[in-house]
Amino acid sequence: MAKDGLDASREAWVEFAHRLKKFRMDQGLSQERLADRVPYSESAVGHVERLMRKPSEDLTRELEKALGLNGQLLELLPQIHGVLGPRWFREWPKVEASAHVIRTWEPMLIPGLLQTETYAGQVFLGEPGATEQETAKAVDFRMHRQTIFNRPAPPMYSALIDESVLHRPVGGPQVMRKQLQRLVEVLSPPYVTVRIVPLKAGLTVGCLGAFEVATLLDGGPDHAYLESAEEGRVTNRAKTVQALMVQWEALSSMAYPVDRSRETIREVMTTYE
């Protein structure tokens, strides 16, 4: 297994170097001229292309900005640095990276793309048998996924959250207060919206588990991610995706508007003071 992980990391690094060189040459740039556009030396760029040094996230962001890219290099970093998460989940971050719209329903926890680092750590530590090292890797991976919101053209992200999630004290009052403050801060329609489905809605639809549906930038088939108690599943099966969209629309019709949802989050925040 360790060898497989190393091979996968190396393959991703080789692919990164190949893409970087191609994007650079397509724009008629030498390594020196590309280095002039980023706060890094020519050797730093060259070392990545020649597989002498793994690309950091900061360098990758600067390269993407200089080359006018939209995540084509960033999406390879988790595999290069060995923070891919469970095998069954690995396809979903690729979907997120190429998504135009992501719709999320979460009945139990704050959605992963909106979690603070501390909240995420408490979630992963709650898994039976979880070690601190495994938790740290999982948190790093989750934080990396959130970088899709830093793209020049981020996806539109619409989250529906059950009101009970706000009252579930994951990690205690201080962790929850910071987490709910984060929800208020990231609310920025139309790119990010968070709406609360109130307890009084008495819903039954969607209670069996969280799910996400992504519409892709390139016009490819919509994809969905479904969670279960044991593991999740990624699919682009049209019938499944359509059924989930029907559920999402039903939940959306029960949710508070954005402004009312913001007020609800703030009201619950006061209970954690």
C-alpha positions in Angstrom: 0.0 0.0 0.0 2.8 2.4 0.8 4.4 1.8 -2.5 1.1 2.4 -4.3 0.8 5.7 -2.4 4.3 6.8 -3.4 3.7 5.8 -7.1 0.4 7.8 -7.1 2.2 10.8 -5.6 5.0 10.6 -8.2 2.5 10.3 -11.1 0.6 13.3 -9.9 3.9 15.3 -9.6 4.9 14.2 -13.1 1.5 15.3 -14.4 1.8 18.7 -12.6 5.2 19.3 -14.2 3.8 18.3 -17.6 0.8 20.6 -17.3 3.0 23.5 -16.0 5.4 23.2 -19.0 2.6 22.9 -21.5 0.7 26.0 -20.1 3.9 27.9 -20.0 5.0 27.1 -23.5 1.4 27.6 -24.9 1.9 31.3 -23.8 5.4 31.5 -25.2 7.0 31.9 -21.8 10.4 30.6 -20.8 10.9 29.6 -17.1 12.7 32.9 -16.6 9.8 35.0 -18.0 7.3 33.0 -16.0 9.4 33.6 -12.9 9.2 37.3 -13.6 5.4 37.1 -13.1 5.5 35.4 -9.7 7.3 36.2 -6.4 9.6 33.1 -6.9 12.9 32.6 -8.5 13.5 30.9 -11.9 15.1 28.0 -10.1 11.9 27.5 -8.0 9.9 27.1 -11.2 12.6 25.0 -12.8 12.9 22.7 -9.9 9.2 21.9 -10.0 9.3 21.2 -13.8 12.4 19.0 -13.4 10.9 17.1 -10.5 13.5 18.3 -8.1 11.1 19.9 -5.6 7.4 19.3 -5.0 5.2 22.4 -5.6 3.9 24.2 -2.6 0.3 25.5 -2.4 1.6 29.2 -2.4 3.7 28.6 -5.5 0.9 26.8 -7.3 -1.5 29.7 -6.6 1.0 32.2 -8.0 1.6 30.1 -11.1 -2.1 29.7 -11.7 -2.6 33.4 -11.4 0.3 34.2 -13.7 -0.9 31.7 -16.3 -4.6 32.5 -16.0 -5.5 29.0 -14.9 -8.6 27.9 -13.0 -7.5 25.0 -10.7 -5.8 22.8 -13.3 -2.6 22.7 -11.1 -4.2 23.1 -7.7 -6.3 20.0 -8.2 -3.2 17.8 -8.3 -1.7 19.0 -4.9 -3.6 16.6 -2.6 -2.3 13.6 -4.5 1.2 15.0 -4.7 1.3 15.5 -1.0 -0.5 12.4 0.0 -3.7 13.9 1.5 -6.3 12.3 -0.8 -8.7 11.0 1.8 -10.5 7.6 1.5 -10.4 5.9 -1.9 -14.1 6.0 -2.4 -14.1 9.8 -2.0 -11.2 10.7 -4.3 -13.3 11.4 -7.3 -15.4 14.1 -5.6 -12.7 16.8 -5.1 -12.0 16.5 -8.9 -15.7 17.2 -9.5 -15.6 20.1 -7.1 -12.6 21.6 -8.8 -14.4 21.6 -12.2 -17.9 22.6 -10.9 -19.9 25.6 -11.8 -22.6 25.1 -9.3 -22.6 22.9 -6.1 -25.8 22.2 -4.2 -25.5 20.7 -0.7 -27.9 19.2 1.8 -26.5 18.5 5.3 -28.8 17.1 8.1 -26.1 16.3 10.7 -23.0 18.6 10.4 -21.8 21.8 9.0 -20.9 21.1 5.3 -17.2 20.2 4.8 -16.5 23.1 2.5 -17.7 25.6 5.2 -16.1 24.0 8.2 -13.4 25.7 10.3 -10.2 23.9 10.8 -11.0 23.3 14.5 -14.5 22.1 13.8 -13.3 19.7 11.1 -10.7 18.3 13.6 -13.4 17.5 16.1 -15.5 15.8 13.4 -12.6 13.5 12.4 -11.5 12.8 16.0 -15.0 11.6 16.6 -14.4 8.6 14.3 -13.8 5.4 16.4 -10.1 4.6 16.4 -9.0 7.9 14.7 -5.4 8.9 15.4 -4.1 12.4 15.7 -1.9 11.9 12.6 -4.8 10.6 10.5 -7.0 13.5 11.7 -4.3 16.1 10.8 -4.1 14.7 7.3 -7.9 14.6 6.9 -8.2 18.2 8.1 -5.4 19.3 5.7 -7.3 17.7 2.9 -10.6 19.3 3.8 -9.0 22.8 4.1 -7.4 22.2 0.7 -10.8 21.5 -0.8 -12.0 24.8 0.4 -9.5 26.6 -1.9 -12.0 26.3 -4.8 -13.6 29.4 -3.3 -10.3 31.3 -4.0 -10.5 30.7 -7.7 -10.9 33.8 -10.0 -14.3 32.4 -10.9 -15.4 30.3 -7.9 -18.4 28.0 -8.1 -21.8 29.0 -6.9 -22.3 27.1 -3.7 -25.8 26.7 -2.2 -26.0 24.9 1.1 -29.1 23.8 2.9 -28.5 22.9 6.6 -30.9 21.4 9.0 -31.5 23.7 12.1 -30.5 20.9 14.4 -26.9 21.1 13.1 -26.6 24.6 14.7 -27.5 23.2 18.1 -25.2 20.2 18.0 -22.2 21.3 20.1 -19.4 19.7 18.2 -16.2 20.5 20.1 -17.9 22.7 22.7 -19.2 26.3 22.9 -16.0 28.0 21.7 -15.6 25.8 18.6 -19.3 26.2 17.7 -19.3 30.0 18.1 -16.3 30.3 15.8 -17.9 27.9 13.3 -21.2 29.8 13.2 -19.3 33.0 12.9 -17.6 31.5 9.9 -21.0 30.7 8.3 -22.1 34.3 8.7 -18.8 35.6 7.2 -18.8 33.4 4.1 -22.4 34.2 3.2 -21.9 36.2 0.0 -24.7 35.7 -2.5 -24.7 34.7 -5.3 -21.5 32.7 -4.9 -22.1 31.3 -1.4 -25.5 31.0 0.2 -26.5 29.2 3.4 -30.1 28.6 4.2 -31.5 26.9 7.3 -34.3 24.3 7.1 -36.2 25.0 10.4 -37.1 22.2 12.8 -40.7 23.3 12.6 -40.8 22.2 8.9 -41.2 18.7 10.3 -39.5 17.3 7.2 -38.9 13.7 6.4 -37.3 14.1 3.0 -33.5 14.1 3.2 -33.3 12.7 6.7 -31.5 9.6 5.6 -28.2 11.3 4.7 -26.3 14.2 3.3 -25.7 14.7 -0.4 -24.3 17.1 -2.9 -25.0 17.7 -6.6 -22.5 19.4 -8.9 -23.1 21.0 -12.3 -19.8 21.1 -14.3 -18.2 24.0 -16.1 -17.5 22.0 -19.2 -21.2 21.0 -19.7 -20.4 17.4 -18.7 -23.0 15.2 -16.8 -24.0 16.4 -13.4 -22.4 14.4 -10.5 -23.6 13.6 -7.1 -22.0 12.6 -3.8 -24.1 10.6 -1.3 -23.0 9.9 2.3 -23.9 6.9 4.4 -22.9 5.6 7.8 -20.0 3.6 6.5 -18.8 5.4 3.4 -19.9 7.6 0.5 -20.5 7.2 -3.2 -19.9 9.4 -6.2 -22.1 8.9 -9.2 -23.1 10.6 -12.5 -26.0 8.2 -13.1 -28.7 10.5 -14.4 -31.6 8.8 -12.6 -29.8 9.1 -9.2 -28.8 12.7 -9.8 -32.3 13.7 -10.9 -33.8 12.1 -7.8 -31.4 14.0 -5.5 -32.2 17.3 -7.3 -35.9 16.7 -6.6 -35.1 16.1 -3.0 -32.9 19.3 -2.9 -35.7 21.4 -4.4 -38.2 20.0 -1.9 -35.8 20.9 1.0 -35.1 24.3 -0.6 -38.8 25.1 -0.6 -38.9 24.5 3.2 -35.8 26.6 4.0 -35.6 30.1 5.4 -34.4 32.9 3.0 -30.8 33.9 3.3 -31.4 36.9 5.5 -33.7 34.9 7.9 -31.1 32.1 7.9 -28.3 34.6 8.9 -30.5 35.9 11.8 -31.1 32.3 12.9 -27.4 31.5 12.9 -26.6 34.6 14.9 -29.4 33.8 17.4 -27.9 30.4 18.0 -24.4 31.9 18.3 -25.5 33.8 21.4 -26.3 30.5 23.1 -22.6 29.5 22.9 -21.3 32.6 24.7 
